Amino acid sequence: MQDKPKNIPDHTAVRVALWRALHVQIDALPHVLEDEVGLKLVDPEDEWQTQPDMDPSFTSGFRASIVARARFVEDLVTEQLDKAVNQYVILGAGLDTFAERRTEIASRLKVFEVDQPETQEWKRKRLMALGYGIPKWLQLVPVDFEAGTSWWEKLKASGFDAKQPAVVASTGVSQYLTKEAILATLRQVAQLAPGSILAMTFLLPFEQTETKIKKEAEEAKKGAQSSGTPFISFFTPEEMIDLAKEAGFREARHVSSADLNQRYFTGRTDGLSLPKGEEFLIATT
């Protein structure tokens, strides 16, 4: 095990990185997302797959959701790049590895990863130690959200061109924020140049969660609570679309878990699919 910098990212970011790697290692081909870079960053103990939150059966739905949402955003970024949208902002980037994995696409973009300073510094050191370095197309944007620092001002200071459109992604974040904080983010993104797109995930109210994963969802809620990052916001698709329109977006639509299943999991031999629970808002300026 390599020497790693202190202040390892929060448990949620680490778990997401390991679930992505687990998908490659145990799920059948074709893989929805090929990502083991996060595994290298975390560099866990040899027995990491035996941890309770890595159990193949228990994590199946969560694993599918994690890789599907990442693949969907990356497909969206690729699609928009063909339309000359070459700025990509990741809010709450955690251990995202797009810039290292998809160099053929990322090298044609300006990628801005926004997250807490401690996480960014840890990641910077790990990328350097592993030989990836910080490619010229990647900007790590440290923002101290707890201190009230403006991510928007930090983003502009990092070279973001507010006059040009961008794809902005926020996945696995909204459930930890208040409705007021989510609306503030939506309003900020809605002011971006025409043609910009926001892809934001949100959790459905618990009673709308698919019955077969209610136990797993409840365990996830308890785990988030115990780690100091409780789930506090849930929305119906209609509520999320209304919130986006209130914020000033020109268009807003819902991409459901069923849509993602049809797109990425049809015909799989292992039965892997994502349950109803986490959905996408796609909003356009």
Secondary structure as UniProt FT lines:
FT   HELIX           11..26
FT   HELIX           37..42
FT   TURN            46..47
FT   HELIX           48..50
FT   HELIX           52..54
FT   TURN            56..59
FT   HELIX           60..81
FT   TURN            82..84
FT   STRAND          87..91
FT   TURN            94..95
FT   HELIX           98..101
FT   HELIX           103..106
FT   TURN            107..108
FT   STRAND          110..115
FT   HELIX           117..129
FT   TURN            130..131
FT   TURN            136..137
FT   STRAND          138..142
FT   HELIX           145..147
FT   HELIX           151..157
FT   TURN            158..159
FT   TURN            162..163
FT   STRAND          167..170
FT   HELIX           174..176
FT   HELIX           179..190
FT   TURN            194..195
FT   STRAND          197..203
FT   HELIX           206..208
FT   HELIX           211..213
FT   HELIX           214..226
FT   TURN            227..228
FT   HELIX           237..247
FT   STRAND          251..255
FT   HELIX           257..264
FT   TURN            265..267
FT   TURN            276..277
FT   STRAND          278..284
//
